[in-house]
């Protein structure tokens, strides 16, 4: 990570915390200020704010939220920022209770949410800047891939598809080349081989590191290196200030599901699968109900305006009802504002030959059945607002897999059926990752990733990203 980006994160955190603390004091006490009774007599809240702000800023650093390994890609950075803030204010609440300290609850109630919004917004803006730099080849770690040819090709493909993660494959050391290969062949998905392969020993790997000027070595699960050789390689790389990264044969597994347990010198990796029942299921349902009720109150007038406009724009009902498949394969009637002509379903067969979608999905960018106003509400995803009533009824969730049609489910393979383990959502990873521009395989992959790696923090991040996805209108038609 470049020095200027590290400094900008430190500065952005400082400014976000300062704005939150100052805003909380101003909103709670006004320009005159006030004092807090902390057991040693009255102390000005201005001093309390300074101490709280410095503590908050330090806790963000101690929590690892500025660690280069979590910046630029994935939700871990946001999770650490949120967790550190909640722990700090939770600790303040406990101390206030134990020592009977008189602190203004309104002050804390404003500072925490305001601070989180400012912190996450600042991190989001800086992440966009870092991603742009990494896509141009800056601020990245040059990595040497080590392992069997098939494993190296997979690593090269995955890392190259996500430059925002900050790992740039520059070379490969393949431990099982074909007999006719001379060490310079295309055995690693297009990566050059800097040295001829002799044997899977550390000397060859170290020579490849020197030849490629790599910052780190990524060792795949297929590498033919015994534990003793890996240990010696780690020592040798440490003396050269080169990192060593192990890439086990696990794909589409999020961090919270992975737990490392050292046993007899072995780092055993435990992989768990989240279950959306019991307390977690109640928490998700409670979150759905609370947010949905707030959204319905806020959006009541806009939804009424949209309904009237749909009615005036073209003949037909305001609400379009369509059978979709929900949790455990149960059908339900999904609600949408009508965006097509009244007899759109009857005209579908005439348009099958112009299908631009992949798999069983029918998508047509310039669908003639879409009304003039329907095109507008589709572009901004406003047609999906009535699904809030599906959430209230319990047939859908705010966040989840895309609700499939019955004919789509008929073509599901065994893996795709796992999408039906949880309720479909109004938004989800598919919504914030391209919507209709996604291929069928990518859409299924994102939905399965969500099902396999569900967490409440991930739901909050998807909800936050949905605002940006809707505003850009990308993939909406």
Secondary structure by P-SEA (a helix, b strand, c coil): ccaaaaaaaaaaaaaaaaaaaaaaaaaaccccccccccccccccaaaaaaaaaaaaaaaaaaacccccccccccaaaaaaaaaaaaaaaaaaaaaaaaacccccaaaaaaaaaaaaaaaaaaaaaaaaaaaaaaaacccccbbbbbccaaaaaaaaaaaaaccccccccccccccccccccccccccccccccccccccccaaaaaaaaaaacccbbbbcccccccaaaaaaaaaaaaaacbbbbbbccccccccccbbbbbccccbbbbbbbbbccaaaaaaaaaaaaaaaaaaaaaaaaaaaaaaaaaaaacccccbbbbbbbcccbbbbbbbcccccccccccccccccccccccccbbbbcccccccaaaaaaaaaccccccaaaaaaaccccccccccccaaaaaaccccccccccbbbcccccccccccccccaaaaaaaaaaaaacccaaaaaaaaaaaaaaaaaccccc
